[in-house]
Amino acid sequence: MSLPQDLDMDKLPTQPYSSPRLLKWLYCTQRVSASLALLPYWAIKYAIGHRPRPSWSIAETLLIDFTRRVSAITDRAGVQHAVRDPCEEPRRDALKETRFEWVPGIEGELYAGAVVDDEVKPLKRVGTFIWERAEDVREDYAMLNAKDADLAEENSDAGSVFGGRNSGTEEGDRGDLVGVYFHGGGYTHFSATECAQTSMIPRRLMQHDYFSAIHAVEYRLLPHPFPAALQDALSVYSHLLRCGVPAHKIILIGDSAGGNIALALARWIRDEKLLAAPGGLILLSPWCDPSHCFPHSTTSYVPRPNPEDYLPDEPGARRLLVTSLLGNKPHSFLSSPYISPASQLGPHGSFADFPPTFIHYGDAERLEEEIDSLVRGMRRDKVELLDVEKTKDAVHDVLMVRFWNEEVRTEIYRRICEWLDRVVARGKKMDRGEDPRAPVVGSSSSSLKDIEANGQVAAHVQPAREDIEETGRPSKLHK
């Protein structure tokens, strides 16, 4: 379809996220107030009438409608919320669950391939917020951050911010994976700090005892175009390798736009062959085809499916986002596999030699079609230990949506744990010098056949007995 005739494309700013903020905030305040006034009407409407998805509660439906309306307002105005300057160090007393660390930016031979850009240069240092599992972390962080003198006395008390953590099996077996997390937010919202809404994901993953630490990367948002975020991601990954972390112990984790970064980093590592490949990818509603809406030019628009999702689909706002991400690059670069890896799937082998991958998404989200395409491409290229969970009636990035059905989220994390067991088994084979591609029974190959047959992803794959024997324990689920 074509963009509205009254929208003058030539007058839209190419870098809207750098424009003055006062008028934008006044506009957003007025529109958000109007949306709040509509909540009683929506509540009555959904109480007596039809809801977009029958499984959604009235509260969930109201949350989605309100979020969609507010997101459309902020996107149209080019407003960024819950962000911080990635070049500034956070206040120490603001951290209660994590610690902050600077890592060196990329240089030398690592400044190669897709990260080289005349417009965007690597930072001298990149910040990360580190979630750790150390038993004395409550005491250390309470003392270090001077947050609460009583917190240090709680130790393993379940009421502390680290309480209730799964401590593994009776044998005390602990996972030693290291996560590198890239938060979502469409390259415009949120940050890596522990108070960000997206930090629900690393916080929950740390409860399952597979990870000894998760490094949440404070990558650059818009108006810094591609490859700014990729440069920052590579800085943290290469730093972990220099510090002696085995590559097969590192798991790249990304939700939404963070999944886009994780895919780009995995591709750079494969293409340049300067660093060892990570042990796996966890992709949660990954934004894997920004070109989907603008396949031919930025003046023609293809709407995305599932309008009931909370993600808006405003043509003008989407164009602002895409043109800002491109920077000075031509529209043709939007289909690059580093930005849109699911765009027409590229040549055969586009995902060859990618690390083991877990993908979660919902059938009620705007990105459904492009993630379906990503899954087909990875299956075509036989990505190792590919496991997919497509949740019925789940909206975009449901694991970071507050107040959503907890049973749904628990089931998703259960599937992630099953996949992590297979990754751990694979890692132990590598530690023993065995071929990691030797068959690991229990992978999702049988379920993925359903994609070709039905265009759908099978809901569940039960963990195989062989996987449990290989790892020496069942999946570590947090009750």
C-alpha positions as CSV (number, residue, x, y, z in Angstrom):
1,M,0.0,0.0,0.0
2,S,1.1,3.6,-0.4
3,L,1.8,6.1,2.4
4,P,-0.9,8.7,3.1
5,Q,-0.9,11.5,0.6
6,D,-0.9,14.2,3.2
7,L,2.5,12.9,4.6
8,D,5.3,14.8,2.9
9,M,8.1,12.3,3.0
10,D,10.7,14.8,1.9
11,K,10.1,17.0,4.9
12,L,10.4,14.3,7.5
13,P,13.7,14.6,9.5
14,T,16.3,12.0,8.7
15,Q,17.4,11.9,12.4
16,P,14.2,12.6,14.3
17,Y,15.7,11.4,17.6
18,S,18.0,14.3,17.7
19,S,15.3,17.0,17.2
20,P,14.1,19.4,20.0
21,R,12.2,17.7,22.8
22,L,9.9,20.3,24.4
23,L,7.2,20.3,21.7
24,K,7.4,16.5,21.5
25,W,6.8,16.0,25.2
26,L,3.9,18.5,25.2
27,Y,2.4,16.6,22.3
28,C,2.9,13.2,24.1
29,T,1.5,14.5,27.4
30,Q,-1.7,15.6,25.7
31,R,-2.2,12.4,23.8
32,V,-1.4,10.1,26.7
33,S,-3.9,11.9,28.9
34,A,-6.5,11.4,26.3
35,S,-5.7,7.7,26.2
36,L,-6.0,7.4,30.0
37,A,-9.4,9.0,29.8
38,L,-10.5,6.2,27.4
39,L,-9.6,3.3,29.8
40,P,-13.1,3.2,31.5
41,Y,-14.7,3.0,28.0
42,W,-12.4,0.2,26.9
43,A,-13.0,-1.7,30.2
44,I,-16.8,-1.7,29.6
45,K,-16.3,-2.5,25.9
46,Y,-14.3,-5.7,26.6
47,A,-16.3,-6.7,29.6
48,I,-19.5,-7.0,27.6
49,G,-18.1,-7.5,24.1
50,H,-15.5,-9.3,22.0
51,R,-11.8,-9.3,22.9
52,P,-9.2,-9.6,20.1
53,R,-8.0,-12.9,21.6
54,P,-10.4,-14.9,23.7
55,S,-7.6,-16.1,26.0
56,W,-6.7,-12.6,27.0
57,S,-8.1,-11.3,30.2
58,I,-9.7,-7.9,30.4
59,A,-6.7,-6.5,32.2
60,E,-4.3,-7.9,29.5
61,T,-6.5,-6.5,26.7
62,L,-6.5,-3.0,28.3
63,L,-2.8,-3.2,28.8
64,I,-2.2,-4.0,25.2
65,D,-4.6,-1.3,23.9
66,F,-3.1,1.4,26.1
67,T,0.5,0.4,25.3
68,R,-0.2,0.3,21.6
69,R,-1.7,3.8,21.7
70,V,1.1,5.3,23.8
71,S,3.8,3.6,21.6
72,A,2.3,5.0,18.5
73,I,2.3,8.5,20.0
74,T,6.0,8.3,21.1
75,D,7.1,6.7,17.9
76,R,5.3,9.4,15.8
77,A,7.0,12.1,17.9
78,G,10.4,10.4,17.9
79,V,10.4,10.3,21.7
80,Q,12.8,7.9,23.5
81,H,11.9,6.8,27.0
82,A,13.7,5.0,29.8
83,V,17.1,5.6,28.2
84,R,20.4,6.8,29.5
85,D,23.7,8.1,28.1
86,P,25.8,5.0,27.3
87,C,29.0,7.1,27.8
88,E,28.2,8.0,31.4
89,E,28.9,5.8,34.4
90,P,25.9,5.2,36.5
91,R,25.7,6.2,40.2
92,R,27.1,3.4,42.3
93,D,24.3,3.8,44.9
94,A,21.7,3.3,42.2
95,L,22.7,-0.3,41.7
96,K,21.3,-3.0,43.9
97,E,21.3,-6.2,41.8
98,T,24.2,-5.6,39.4
99,R,27.6,-4.1,39.1
100,F,28.8,-1.8,36.3
101,E,32.0,-2.3,34.3
102,W,33.7,-0.6,31.4
103,V,35.3,-2.8,28.7
104,P,37.6,-1.5,25.9
105,G,36.2,-0.7,22.5
106,I,37.2,-2.7,19.5
107,E,40.4,-1.8,17.6
108,G,43.1,-3.3,15.5
109,E,42.2,-6.4,13.5
110,L,38.7,-6.6,15.1
111,Y,37.8,-3.4,13.3
112,A,36.9,-5.3,10.1
113,G,34.0,-6.2,8.0
114,A,30.5,-4.9,8.8
115,V,31.7,-2.9,11.8
116,V,33.8,-0.6,9.6
117,D,31.9,2.6,8.8
118,D,33.0,6.1,7.8
119,E,30.1,7.7,9.7
120,V,30.1,5.5,12.9
121,K,33.3,5.0,14.9
122,P,33.8,2.5,17.8
123,L,33.6,3.9,21.3
124,K,36.8,3.9,23.4
125,R,34.9,2.0,26.1
126,V,31.6,0.3,26.4
127,G,29.6,-0.2,29.6
128,T,28.0,-3.4,30.8
129,F,25.7,-4.1,33.8
130,I,26.7,-7.5,35.2
131,W,24.3,-9.9,36.9
132,E,26.3,-12.4,39.0
133,R,25.5,-15.5,40.9
134,A,28.1,-15.3,43.7
135,E,26.7,-16.5,47.0
136,D,27.9,-13.4,48.9
137,V,26.6,-11.1,46.2
138,R,23.9,-9.6,48.4
139,E,26.4,-8.6,51.1
140,D,29.0,-7.3,48.7
141,Y,26.6,-5.3,46.6
142,A,24.8,-4.0,49.7
143,M,28.1,-2.8,51.1
144,L,29.5,-1.6,47.8
145,N,26.5,0.3,46.7
146,A,25.6,1.6,50.2
147,K,21.9,0.9,49.5
148,D,20.7,-0.8,52.6
149,A,22.7,-1.7,55.6
150,D,20.2,-4.3,56.6
151,L,20.4,-6.0,53.3
152,A,23.8,-7.4,54.0
153,E,22.4,-9.2,57.1
154,E,19.7,-10.9,55.0
155,N,22.2,-13.2,53.3
156,S,20.1,-16.0,51.8
157,D,16.8,-14.6,53.1
158,A,14.1,-15.2,50.5
159,G,13.0,-11.6,50.9
160,S,16.1,-10.1,49.4
161,V,16.4,-9.1,45.8
162,F,18.3,-12.3,45.1
163,G,16.1,-14.5,47.3
164,G,14.2,-17.5,45.9
165,R,16.9,-18.4,43.5
166,N,17.1,-22.0,42.3
167,S,20.4,-23.3,43.8
168,G,20.6,-26.3,41.4
169,T,20.3,-30.0,42.2
170,E,20.9,-31.7,45.5
171,E,24.4,-32.4,44.2
172,G,25.1,-28.7,44.0
173,D,25.8,-28.8,40.3
174,R,26.0,-25.2,39.0
175,G,25.9,-24.0,35.5
176,D,29.0,-22.0,34.2
177,L,27.5,-20.3,31.1
178,V,28.1,-16.6,30.6
179,G,25.3,-14.6,28.9
180,V,25.7,-11.4,26.9
181,Y,22.3,-9.7,26.8
182,F,21.1,-7.1,24.4
183,H,17.9,-5.4,25.5
184,G,14.9,-4.7,23.2
185,G,13.2,-1.4,22.5
186,G,13.4,-0.9,18.8
187,Y,16.8,0.8,19.0
188,T,15.0,3.8,20.6
189,H,13.9,2.8,24.1
190,F,15.1,1.3,27.4
191,S,18.6,0.6,28.6
192,A,20.7,-2.1,30.1
193,T,20.3,-0.9,33.7
194,E,18.7,-3.2,36.2
195,C,15.6,-0.9,36.6
196,A,14.7,-1.1,32.9
197,Q,11.6,-3.1,32.1
198,T,13.6,-5.4,29.8
199,S,15.9,-6.4,32.7
200,M,13.1,-8.7,33.7
201,I,14.7,-11.2,31.3
202,P,18.3,-11.4,32.6
203,R,16.9,-11.3,36.2
204,R,14.7,-14.3,35.5
205,L,17.3,-16.2,33.6
206,M,19.7,-15.9,36.6
207,Q,17.2,-17.7,38.7
208,H,17.7,-20.9,36.8
209,D,21.4,-21.5,37.7
210,Y,22.6,-22.1,34.2
211,F,24.5,-18.8,34.1
212,S,27.3,-17.7,36.4
213,A,26.9,-14.2,35.0
214,I,25.0,-12.2,32.4
215,H,26.6,-9.1,30.9
216,A,23.9,-6.6,29.8
217,V,25.4,-4.4,27.2
218,E,24.7,-0.6,27.3
219,Y,24.8,-0.3,23.5
220,R,24.2,3.0,21.6
221,L,20.6,3.7,20.5
222,L,19.4,6.0,17.7
223,P,20.3,8.5,16.5
224,H,23.5,6.4,16.3
225,P,22.9,4.4,13.1
226,F,24.2,0.9,12.1
227,P,26.7,-0.4,13.0
228,A,27.0,1.4,16.3
229,A,25.2,-1.2,18.3
230,L,27.1,-4.0,16.6
231,Q,30.4,-2.4,17.4
232,D,29.4,-2.1,21.1
233,A,28.2,-5.8,21.1
234,L,31.5,-7.0,19.6
235,S,33.5,-5.0,22.2
236,V,31.9,-6.9,25.1
237,Y,32.1,-10.3,23.4
238,S,35.7,-10.0,22.5
239,H,36.5,-8.7,26.0
240,L,35.0,-11.8,27.6
241,L,37.2,-14.0,25.3
242,R,40.3,-12.0,26.3
243,C,39.4,-12.6,29.9
244,G,39.6,-16.3,29.3
245,V,35.9,-17.2,29.1
246,P,35.6,-20.2,26.6
247,A,33.6,-19.2,23.6
248,H,31.3,-22.2,23.8
249,K,30.3,-21.1,27.3
250,I,29.0,-17.8,26.0
251,I,25.3,-17.4,25.1
252,L,24.1,-14.4,23.2
253,I,20.7,-13.3,24.4
254,G,18.5,-10.7,22.7
255,D,14.9,-9.7,22.7
256,S,13.3,-7.6,19.9
257,A,15.9,-5.2,18.6
258,G,18.4,-7.0,20.9
259,G,17.8,-10.1,18.9
260,N,18.7,-8.2,15.8
261,I,22.0,-7.3,17.4
262,A,22.7,-10.9,18.5
263,L,22.0,-12.2,15.0
264,A,24.3,-9.5,13.5
265,L,27.1,-10.3,16.0
266,A,26.9,-14.1,15.3
267,R,27.1,-13.3,11.6
268,W,30.1,-11.1,12.0
269,I,31.9,-13.7,14.0
270,R,31.1,-16.4,11.4
271,D,32.1,-14.2,8.4
272,E,35.3,-12.6,9.7
273,K,36.6,-15.8,11.5
274,L,38.7,-13.7,13.9
275,L,36.9,-14.9,17.1
276,A,35.6,-18.3,18.2
277,A,31.8,-18.7,17.8
278,P,29.6,-18.5,20.9
279,G,27.9,-21.5,22.4
280,G,24.4,-20.4,21.4
281,L,21.8,-17.8,20.7
282,I,18.6,-17.1,22.6
283,L,16.3,-15.0,20.4
284,L,13.1,-13.7,22.0
285,S,10.7,-12.1,19.5
286,P,13.8,-11.0,17.4
287,W,13.3,-8.1,15.0
288,C,14.9,-9.9,12.1
289,D,13.6,-8.0,9.1
290,P,13.4,-4.2,9.3
291,S,13.0,-4.2,5.5
292,H,9.7,-6.0,5.8
293,C,7.7,-2.8,5.8
294,F,9.8,-1.1,3.0
295,P,10.9,-3.9,0.6
296,H,11.2,-1.6,-2.4
297,S,11.6,2.0,-1.1
298,T,10.8,4.1,1.9
299,T,7.8,5.6,0.1
300,S,5.8,2.4,-0.2
301,Y,4.7,0.6,2.8
302,V,3.7,-3.1,3.6
303,P,1.7,-3.4,6.8
304,R,2.6,-6.0,9.4
305,P,0.2,-8.7,10.6
306,N,-1.7,-9.0,13.9
307,P,-2.9,-5.4,14.5
308,E,-4.1,-6.5,18.0
309,D,-0.5,-6.6,19.2
310,Y,0.8,-3.6,21.3
311,L,3.4,-2.7,18.7
312,P,2.0,0.2,16.5
313,D,2.3,0.1,12.8
314,E,2.3,3.8,11.8
315,P,3.8,4.2,8.3
316,G,5.4,7.6,9.1
317,A,6.9,6.4,12.4
318,R,8.2,3.2,10.9
319,R,10.0,5.2,8.1
320,L,11.5,7.5,10.7
321,L,12.9,4.5,12.6
322,V,14.3,2.8,9.5
323,T,15.9,5.9,8.0
324,S,17.5,6.7,11.3
325,L,18.9,3.1,11.5
326,L,20.3,3.4,8.0
327,G,21.9,6.8,8.6
328,N,23.6,7.8,5.3
329,K,23.4,4.4,3.8
330,P,21.1,3.8,0.8
331,H,17.8,2.0,1.0
332,S,19.3,-1.1,-0.6
333,F,21.4,-1.7,2.6
334,L,18.2,-2.3,4.5
335,S,18.1,-5.8,3.0
336,S,21.6,-6.5,4.2
337,P,21.7,-9.8,6.2
338,Y,23.4,-7.8,9.0
339,I,20.2,-5.7,9.4
340,S,17.5,-7.9,7.9
341,P,18.7,-11.5,8.1
342,A,15.2,-12.8,7.4
343,S,14.7,-10.6,4.3
344,Q,14.0,-13.1,1.5
345,L,16.4,-15.4,3.4
346,G,19.3,-14.5,1.1
347,P,21.3,-17.2,-0.6
348,H,21.4,-20.8,0.5
349,G,23.8,-21.0,3.4
350,S,23.0,-17.6,4.9
351,F,22.7,-19.2,8.3
352,A,25.3,-22.0,7.8
353,D,27.6,-22.5,10.8
354,F,25.5,-20.4,13.0
355,P,25.6,-21.4,16.7
356,P,22.9,-23.5,18.4
357,T,19.7,-21.3,18.5
358,F,16.6,-21.0,20.6
359,I,13.8,-18.8,19.2
360,H,10.6,-17.8,21.0
361,Y,7.8,-15.7,19.6
362,G,4.0,-15.4,19.6
363,D,1.3,-15.8,17.0
364,A,-0.3,-12.5,18.1
365,E,2.7,-10.3,17.4
366,R,3.6,-8.0,14.6
367,L,6.8,-9.7,13.8
368,E,5.2,-13.2,13.3
369,E,5.8,-13.4,9.6
370,E,9.4,-12.3,9.6
371,I,10.3,-14.7,12.5
372,D,8.5,-17.5,10.6
373,S,10.9,-16.6,7.7
374,L,13.9,-16.6,10.0
375,V,13.0,-20.1,11.3
376,R,12.6,-21.4,7.8
377,G,16.0,-20.1,6.8
378,M,17.7,-21.5,9.9
379,R,16.1,-24.9,9.3
380,R,17.0,-24.8,5.6
381,D,20.7,-24.2,6.6
382,K,20.5,-26.9,9.3
383,V,21.4,-24.7,12.3
384,E,22.6,-26.9,15.1
385,L,20.2,-27.6,18.0
386,L,17.6,-25.2,16.6
387,D,14.7,-25.1,19.0
388,V,11.5,-23.0,18.5
389,E,8.6,-22.1,20.7
390,K,5.7,-20.3,19.1
391,T,3.2,-19.4,21.8
392,K,-0.4,-19.2,21.0
393,D,-1.9,-15.7,21.7
394,A,1.4,-14.3,22.9
395,V,2.2,-10.7,22.0
396,H,5.6,-9.3,21.1
397,D,8.4,-9.8,23.6
398,V,5.9,-11.2,26.1
399,L,8.7,-12.1,28.6
400,M,9.2,-8.4,29.4
401,V,5.5,-7.5,29.5
402,R,4.5,-6.8,33.1
403,F,1.3,-8.2,34.5
404,W,1.0,-10.9,31.7
405,N,-0.2,-14.4,32.5
406,E,2.6,-15.9,34.6
407,E,1.8,-19.5,33.5
408,V,2.6,-18.5,30.0
409,R,5.9,-17.0,30.9
410,T,6.8,-20.0,33.1
411,E,6.2,-22.4,30.3
412,I,8.5,-20.3,28.0
413,Y,11.3,-20.4,30.5
414,R,10.8,-24.1,30.9
415,R,11.4,-24.5,27.2
416,I,14.5,-22.3,27.4
417,C,15.8,-24.5,30.2
418,E,15.3,-27.7,28.1
419,W,17.3,-26.1,25.3
420,L,20.0,-25.0,27.7
421,D,20.4,-28.5,28.9
422,R,21.2,-29.6,25.4
423,V,23.7,-26.7,25.0
424,V,25.4,-27.8,28.3
425,A,25.6,-31.4,27.0
426,R,27.1,-30.1,23.8
427,G,29.6,-28.0,25.7
428,K,30.7,-31.0,27.8
429,K,31.4,-32.9,24.6
430,M,33.6,-30.1,23.5
431,D,35.4,-30.1,26.8
432,R,36.1,-33.8,26.3
433,G,37.4,-33.2,22.8
434,E,34.4,-34.9,21.1
435,D,32.6,-33.7,18.0
436,P,29.9,-31.3,19.2
437,R,27.8,-32.0,16.1
438,A,27.4,-35.6,17.1
439,P,23.7,-36.2,17.5
440,V,22.2,-35.0,20.7
441,V,18.9,-36.8,21.0
442,G,16.1,-34.4,22.1
443,S,16.7,-31.6,19.6
444,S,13.6,-30.1,18.0
445,S,14.2,-31.4,14.5
446,S,10.9,-33.4,14.6
447,S,8.9,-30.4,15.7
448,L,10.5,-28.2,13.0
449,K,9.1,-30.4,10.3
450,D,5.8,-29.0,11.2
451,I,6.9,-25.6,9.9
452,E,7.1,-26.9,6.3
453,A,3.9,-28.9,6.6
454,N,1.7,-26.4,8.4
455,G,3.5,-23.1,8.5
456,Q,3.4,-23.4,12.3
457,V,6.0,-24.4,14.9
458,A,5.2,-27.3,17.2
459,A,4.5,-26.1,20.7
460,H,6.6,-28.4,22.8
461,V,9.5,-30.9,22.6
462,Q,10.0,-33.0,25.7
463,P,13.6,-33.3,27.1
464,A,15.2,-36.6,26.1
465,R,16.4,-39.0,28.7
466,E,19.8,-39.0,27.0
467,D,20.1,-35.2,27.6
468,I,19.4,-35.7,31.3
469,E,22.0,-38.4,31.5
470,E,24.5,-36.3,29.5
471,T,24.1,-33.3,31.8
472,G,23.7,-35.4,35.0
473,R,20.5,-33.5,36.0
474,P,17.1,-32.6,34.8
475,S,16.1,-29.1,33.6
476,K,16.7,-26.6,36.5
477,L,13.3,-25.0,36.7
478,H,12.6,-22.2,39.1
479,K,9.4,-22.9,40.9
